[in-house]
Amino acid sequence: MEIRSNPVAQAYAANRPATAPDPNLDTSNTFGQVASGFIETLKQSEQTAMSSMSGGADPHALVQALAQTELAVETAVTVRDKLVEAYQEILRMPV
């Protein structure tokens, strides 16, 4: 009979390298990439909406574009709220 240590611990040890940060990853312009992706989503949705109003786009494409825009705006608002909350928490710290 084979006695093994905790299988959960073994699975964690096996998967740990997958969650480790990549030292070669360039994170210097991450915020810029996120902002440009947000702007690009808004532009594409606006173009789809204008195309739909002139009769050139599928209604399903319009609904999908509106859903993507809604998700992008909700994400941006959530990030903004977290940033404001963190800033307020820093202001409350005693000096």
N, C-alpha and C positions, 0 to 999 in steps of 0.2 A: 504494500500500500504506500502510495506516494503522498507525502505531506507537503503541501504548498503554503506559502504565506498568503496573505490576504489578496485575492484576485483583483480587488478594486485598486489596491496600492500598486500592483503590477501594471494594470491598465493605465493608471495615472503616470507611472514612470515611463511607460512606452509612448504615451501621447504628449508628454511634457515638451519635447523639442518642437512640436507643431505650434505651440502657443508662445514660444520664446520670441522676443523681439528680434527682428532682423537687423544686425549691425550695419549692413550695407544699404539699408533703406534710407533714401533722402527725404526727410520730413520738413525740410526748410520752407517749402512752398505749399504745404498741405492746405492751409486756409485759403490760399489763392485758387487752388484747384477746386476746392469745394464751392467757393463763391462763383467761379466761372461755370461750374456744372449747374448750379442753381439758376444762374442767368440764362444759360443755354436752354434749360427746361422751360423757363418762362417764355423765351423767344419762340421755341417750337410750338408751345401751346397757343401763343398769340397768333402765329401763322396758321395753325390748324383752325382756330376759331374764325379768323378772317376768311379763310378758304371755305369754311362751312357756310358762312353768311352769304357768300356769293354763289353758293350752290356747287362748289367744286370738290367738297370733301364729304366723306362718308360720315353719317351721324354717329356711328360707333367710334370713329376716330376722334370726333369731338369729345365724346364722353370720356374716352380714355385719356385724352390730353387734359381735360379738366380734372380728372382724378389724379393725374401725375402732378399737376400744378398745386392742387389742394394738399397733397402729401408733402411736396417740397416746401410750401409755405408753413404748414404745421410743424415740420421739422425745424425750419429756421426760427419760428417763434419759440419752440421749445428750447433750442440752443440759446437764444437770446435771454429767455427767462432764467435759465441755469446760470448764465454769465452774470446777470444782474443780481441773482440771489447770492452767488459767490462773492461778488463785489461788496454787497451789503454785509455779508458775514465778515469780510475783512475789515470793513469800517467799524464793526461792533467789537473788534478785538481790543483788549486793553493795551495801552502803550507802556 
